[in-house]
Structure formats: C-alpha cells, structure tokens
Amino acid sequence: MKRPQCPPDINQIKSELSDNPQRIMKIFDAISSPLVKDKYHHWDKIRYYDPPGNFSSKEWWLGIKYRRQELSRVIPLNDRQGFPFKFAKIDYIEEASYKITQNSAGSIQMPEQITNPQTRDQYYISSLIQEAITSSQIEGAATTRQVAKEMIRSGRKPRDKSEQMIINNYLAMELINGLKDEPLTKELIFKIHQLITYKTIDQSALGRFRTNQEQIVVADMYNEVLHEPPPAEQLDDRVQKMCDFANGKIPKNFIHPLVRSIILHFWLAYEHPFVDGNGRTARALFYWSMLKNGFWLFEFVSISQIIVQAYAKYEKAFLYTETDDNDLTYFILYHLDVIQKSIDELHNYIKRKTQRILQLENELKGMAGLNHRQRALINHALRHPNYRYTIESHRKCHNVVYQTARLDLLDLAKKKLLTSIKIRKVWYFQPDTDLEKKLATPINSD
C-alpha cells in the first residue's frame, strides 16, 4: 500500500495569502461544499482535478477544508501528539445511517428464512463461518473455504495456524453474541483477544497489552511505516476512555450508534494495543457494538467478506484519516459502504438459496430414486433443516402402515439424505447438514 500524499497545511496556505485577505474571503464564498464531484475526496485525489474558477488547487483545498471544519464533530480520541480525531457530519452519513438502521434494527421486514426459527440457525451459522474465514484471510490465513467450512461443521481440530485463526474467530463471534448485553471493559476485550489469538501467537501475549519492549509499527512490504501506535504506557488510560466511549458515557453530545460502532472499530485499530490480533479484535468489537445497539441483523451479516474483496480500500480509509488532520469521515464513509454492501450480499445470498431450494423441489418431482412420500418429506426438509421425523409421524402424514413408513425413512438414511439417532426406544431422522449438496448428485436407486 502506497502512503497517500499528505494534504497541504491550510495554515501555511492562509499565511501565503495573508497580504490578500479579500482573496481568502473570495475562496470561502465560492467554495460552498465539503464534497468534490459529490464525493468526500482526500487531497491525494483532489490534486488531480481541475479547480473551479481561477483558484489554484491549494486554494480550492483551503475552501473545502473550511467547509469541512464547519461540520466537524470532535470525539474523545487523540493521536500520539494529543490532537483530537473528528468527523464531518455530512448529509450522506446521516442518510446512510438512517437507511441502514431501517434495514437492520427494530422490527424490520426480513425474509421468512431468517425470522423462521426452523431455518434462522442455518443462516446464523453460515454467517459466523463466513465472517470467521474472511476476517482471518484479511490477516493472512491461507486455506480454502470448503476446507474451513468442513473443519467448523465437523468439529475436527485445526491442522495449522490458518485453520486455528479461523476456528478462533468463529468461537469469538459466537461469544460476542452472548456478550452483547454487557458493558465493554478491558477485561472483556482481553477475553475476546485471548480467544481470537489462541495458539496463533506466543501464549504469554494472550489477553494483555503490549509492553514498551514490544513497541510495534504497521508497515508495508517495503518496510515503510504506515502507522505508529501510541506508546504502551498510555494504553491503560486510552483503552479505558475507549470503553467509556463504547458504553455511551462520553462524549455528552449524541453520536448515532452506527457511527459510534464504526469509530470503535477504528479506535481499537489505532491503539493497536496487542502484539498481534488487533484487526480481528477491532472487527469483533464492531460486531459487539452493533448487536448491543439493537442491530440484530448483524448476527447474519459478514463485513469481512466485503473488506477482503478490496483490502487496499480498507487500508486507505485508515491512512486517509491519519494523513488529513485525523479526519475520521473517510473511515466512516468507507465503513458505511461496506455495511450496505454486506447487507445487500445477505439478501442476495437468501435469494440464491431460495431459488436453489425451489429448483431442487422441482427436480424432486421427477426423481426416480424416491417415491412420492419420500419426495414430500425431502421437500419439507429443505425448508426445515432442524426438523426431526419419526416413523410414526411419517406414517400418520401419509396414512401408510408402520412397515412402509419405516422402510421410507431407512432408505433415505441409507442414501444419506437423513441422519438417524435412537433416543430411548424411538428412532429420530433429521435432514443431513449437506442435504442440498447431496441432492445435486444422482441418487442411488438400489
């Protein structure tokens, strides 16, 4: 990642124009928007555009920064030098926050697959797996999704560091859903970090802040320093302030819970309080904050699957913020886009899944290897993956004798479309976890 060019110092620009105050007022009067071509662009891009009127690029930048400062809201996070971070309360942030809240919190209208208790767990587990895999891939985990899914679903032990990272992330995401009603504390952050980094870093570094002897920097492949976090001796106080922010104690003025969650993501990443695992912990805290603030849809949404598709944009959002007077607007806008895309992806996934089930249902009608009773049961199982069938329930449903019902279910178990378990004296049959996949292959009619 190439470090973006730092913007010119607006105080220096003002100084250069100090003998022409009318010129400065003309700039401020002419530049009425904090946006450029309807975007909140960084100087790294603006410098390539033709400025309006007869202004120079630097004068144009002075006018843009003036408008952005009018909209700035300071937050309680300071950088290494003690300068505060802030964000511009532009219309797009307000609009996007409102729309995302409508689509992911409260009593929103969602597809029946998520609201139905019979199927919601299937989508919940799928989302946990997706986030666990892609969040680990961001940090360098190298394994195929198929292998990772098989490991999580089967419960087998990880075979290498990449698989360990993925299972750690999965368990951490499960944990967060149970912690959403708790306030954020340093102990809770340590607990999450310890779970995320288990067996992937030196065990002595689990669940504790880095020390002065472990001072680290974020650098690119050419060893250019992109970020130098605050000194280790400040971490205790700084992270406590972050917890106060996450719990709504500071600041006094209102910050939309969605924006607060995004800032929390940035804040932990900026502090970089751990030897390793900072990115995964930061994304985990974002989920904690979203769920705590009632954005229940985020049980099913994976932001990392969007981030990993264009990781350079993720890095650039951090760098734009740090190189332009600690302006968090860049990171907030980037994150809002990621959130909206991840919600859209969830809807698309549900749509694809529904279409696939309908296709399989149609194919079942002509499947020679199954009789009409078995096809009806499998059709039901596709929409009720956690349902348990018994010989008696199948017998009553189709008005057949016990032996016929028994042979139907045993045959489906033999074809591995159902799994069976005996509890006391009753046999229960449940849809196989890979039912859809198995239906896509020819069924043995023997």
N, C-alpha and C positions, 0 to 999 in steps of 0.2 A: 504494500500500500504506500503510494507516494504521499508525503505530507502536503496538504494544501497550502497554497501561498497565503501567508498572513495578511489580513487587510491593512491598508494604510492607517496610521494613527490619526483619528479625526481632530485631536487637539493640535497635531502638527499642521494639518490642513488649515484649521482656523488661524493658526499662527501665521501661516504663509499668506492668508487673506486679511490679516489684521489691519492693514492700511487701506482696505476696501470693504468696510462694513456693509455698504449697500449691496455688494456682490453676495455676501453671506445671506442677507435678507432675501435677495432675489432667488437664491438657491432654495431656501426654506419655503418660500412662497410657491415656487414652481414644482417642487417635488412633494406631492401630496400623499403618496402611498409608500408603505414599507415593503411592497412587493415589486418584483421586476418580471414582466411578462407573466403576471398572475402567479408567480412563484416566490417563495421566500429564499432567494438565492444568496449564496455565500460570495464574497469578493472573488474567490477562485474562479467563479463562473461569470460574475458581472463584469469583470475586467475585459472580457472578450466581446461584450456587447457595445453597440454604439450608443453613447449617452444622448439624452434628449437635448434639444435646443443647441446652444453653443457652450454647454458645460463640458468640462473635462471629466474623465472617468472618476478621478478623485473627488471632484466637486459633487458629482452625482452620488457617490458613495456617502459623502457628508450629509446630503439631504435625506438619503434613505435611512442612515443611522439616526438622524434627528427624529424621523417619524417612528422608528422602532423604539427609541428611548421613551417617547411619549406613551407608548403602550406597555412598557416594561413593568413586570412584577418581580420583585426580589424574593428569593427563597432563602432559607437559613443555611444553605450550603456555601462554604467559602473555599476558594482554591488554596494552594500551598502558600501563596503570598498574602492571603487574607482578603482577597477581593471576592465579592459575592457572585453567585450564579443567579441568572434571571431568565425570564421568558417573556415574549411579547404576546399579549392577549389579543391575537388577531381573530377576525371573524371565522376563519376556517377552523381554528381549534375549537371554538365554541360550537360551531355547526357539526363538526365531526364527532365531538364528544356527545352531543345530544343524540345524533343518529345511532352511534354505537350503543349508547345506553338503552335506547328504544329497542335495539335488536339483540341485546344480551343480558338484560336485567329485568327484574319485576315479573309481571305476568305476561310475558311476550308470547306471541303465537309461534310455536315451533312445530316441525313435522312430528307426526304421531310416533315415529320410531324413537324419538328422544323422550317424549312425555310418557310413553307406554313403559311401565315397569318391566314388562317381559323382554323388551329389546334395548332399553336405555343402557344397561350394563355392557352390552356388546359394543356400543359406540363409545362409552366411557373408557373401557379397557383399550379399545383401538386408539383413542386419543392419547392415553397415557403412554402407550407403546410408541406412537408416532413422535411425541414430544421427547421421550427418553432417547430415542435413536437420533433424531436430528439435532437436539441440543448437544449430544455427545459428539456428533460429527463436526459441529462447529469448532469443538475443542480438539479435533484431530482423531477421533475414534474411526477406525477403518474396519468395517465389516458390512456384509450385505444386509439389507432389511429383512430378507427372508430368514437368514440365519438368526438375526437378533429376535425376530418375532417367535421363531421356533424355541429359542432359549427361554424367553419370558413365559410363553404359554405352557411349555412342558415343565418348567421349574428346574431345569438342569443347571448345574453350576457353571459360571463363566470360565472360559478356557484361556483367555488372555486379558490384557489391560483394556482393550477396546470393549470387549464384552462386559467387563467389570464396570466400566464407566456407564454403560447403557443400563445395566441392572440397577446400579446405584441411583441413576436418575429416575428410573421407574419407581423405585421404592420411595424416593424423596417426594415425587409428585403424589403418590398415594398418601404419604404422611401429611403433606400440605393441606389436602382436602379435609383432614381431621383436625387441623390446627387453625382453620380459618376464623374461629370464634375467639382465639386467644390473642392478646396484645403482642406486638413484636418486642422482643427483648434480645439482649446479646446472647443469652443462654439458648433461646430458640434458634437464633442464627447459627450459633455453634453446632447445635443439634442437626440442622439441615446440612451444614458444611461437612460435618463428620460423616453423615450418611452418603453425601454426594461423592466424597473423595476416598471412601473406604477401600483399602487395598490398591489404590492408584497413586498414592504419594507416600512419603515416609510417614509411618504411623505416628511418630512424635509430633507431626504438624497438624494432625486431625483436630478440628474443633477448637482452634486457638488462633489468635492474631499472630502475624509475622513479627519478628523481633528486629531490633536495629541491625543485628548481624545478618538478617535475611532481607535487607532492603532490596526491592526488585524494581525493574522498569519494564514497560511494554515496548518492544522494539520490532521492527520488520525484519525480513530475511537478510537485509543488508546491514543489520545492527544499527539502523538509525532509530534513535529513541523517539517514540510516538507519544508516550505518556509516562510521567514520573509521579507516582502517587505520593500522598503526604507522608511525613516521617512516621515511623512505627510508634514513637512515644505519644503521638497525638491520637492514635486510633481509639483508645477507650472513650475519650470525650466526644470524638467526632461520630463514632457509631452510636453512642447514646443519643446524640442530637438527631441522628437519622431515625432512630426508633421513635423518638418523640414526634418527628415529622410524620412517620408512617402511621402512628396512632392518633393523629389529628390534634396533638397538643400545641403544635406550632406549624405555621405562623397563625396569627389571630384571624387574618383575612381568609376568605373562602377560596379554596382551590378544588376544582372538580375532582372527584375521587379517581376518575380515569387518568387525568393528568398527574395526580399525586402518585398513582401506581407506576406510571411511566418514569417519573422523576426518581422514584425509589429504585427502579432498575438502573438508571444512570448513576445514582448516588453510590450504591454498593460497588459498582464497577469502577467509579472514580477513586474511591477509597482504596480499592484493591487490598483489603485487609489480610488476605491469606496468601500463603506461599503458592498455592495453586487452587483451582476450582472457583475462582472469582466470577467468571462469566456464567457458569452454571448456577451458582448461588444467586447471582443477580436476577437471572430469569426466573428462578424458583420464587424469589421474593415478590417479583411482579405478579405471579400467579396467586401467591398468598394474599396480596393486597386486593387483587381483582375479586377473588372469592369472598374476602372479608367484607368488601363493599357491595356485595349483592350481585355481582356479575356472574351469575350461576352458569351461564352458557360456557364459561371458560373451563368448566370441567371437561368439555368436549372439543376445545379449540387448541390447536398447536401453532404457536407463533414461530417456533424454531424452524418448522418446515418451510416457512416463507423466508426467514433470515438466511438460511443455508443456501437458498437458490441464488442469492446475490449478496454474498457476505461482505463484499467491498463496500456496499452501501451502508451496512451496519457499522463498519469501522469508520467510514467517512462521517457518519452522523455524530460520532464521538469527537472526531478531530475538528469538524466544523464548529462544534460548540466550544472546544477549548481554545481554538485559534481566533475566535471572534468575540472577545470580551466576555467569555463564559455565557454565551447566549444559548440557552437550552432549547430555544424554539426549533432549531434544526433537528435535535434528537426527538422532540415531541412530535413534530410533523412526520418524521420518518416512522416513528413507532405507531402513530395513528394509521398510517398507510399499511403497515404490517398487520395491525389488528383487523382492519377492514378486509384485507386480502385473506387472512386466516379464517374469518367468519364466512366469507364467500366460498372458501375451499371446503369448509364443513358442509355448507348447503349443497355444493356440487357433489361432495362425496355421498351425502344422503341420497341425492337424486340418482347418482350412478348405481348405488346399492339397491335402491328401489326398482330401477329399471332392470337390473340384473335379476332380482327376485321374480319380477313379472315374466322375464324371458325364461327363467327356469321353470316357472309354473306352467307356461305354455308348452315347454319341452316335455314336462312330466306327463302331459296328456297322451302323448304318443310313445311313451317309454315302454318298450316291450318287456323289459325285465321286471316290471312291477305290476301288480294287479290294481284295480281301481281303488280298493281300500287303502293299499299302501301309498298310492299316489296322493290320495286325500290327506293321509297322515303327514307325509313329507311336505306337502303344500302348506299345511298348518305349521309344521316345524320350522319352515323357512322364516315365518313371521313371529314365531315364539321359541327362540333358541334355548330358553331355560325351562321349557315345559317338560313335565315328566308324564310319560304314558305308562299305563298298566294294561295287562291282558284283559282285565275286567272292563276298564274304561274303553278300550278299543272294541271289545265285544258288544258293549251296550251301544256305542256310537253307530255301529254298522249292523246291529241286530243279527249277529252270527253266533255260532256255537263257540264254546271256550277253546276247543282244539284249533279251530280255524283262526281265531284271534291270536292264539299262541304262536302258530306257525308263521303268521304275518310278521309279528314283531321279531321272532327269532331270525327270520330270513333277512329282515332289514339290519339286524345286528350283525349277521354273517357277512352282509355286503358292506358293513362298516359305515352305514348311514346313521345308525343309532348306537349308543353305548349302553350297556346294561349293568345294573347293580342290584344285589339282593339285600333287602333290609328286612330282618326277621324272616317272615315267610313269603314276602311279596317281592316280585321282580319289578324293577322300575327301568324304563327305557327313556333315554334322553338324546336329543339331536347331537350328533358328533360336532365338535368345535370346527371342523373343516368341511361341514356339510355342503356348502356351496361349491367348494373346490372339487369335492368328490362327485357331485352331480354333473360337473363339467366333463368328466371322463366316462367312457362307456361302462355300464353296469353289467356285471357278470350275471347271466340269467340261469346259471346252473343251480 
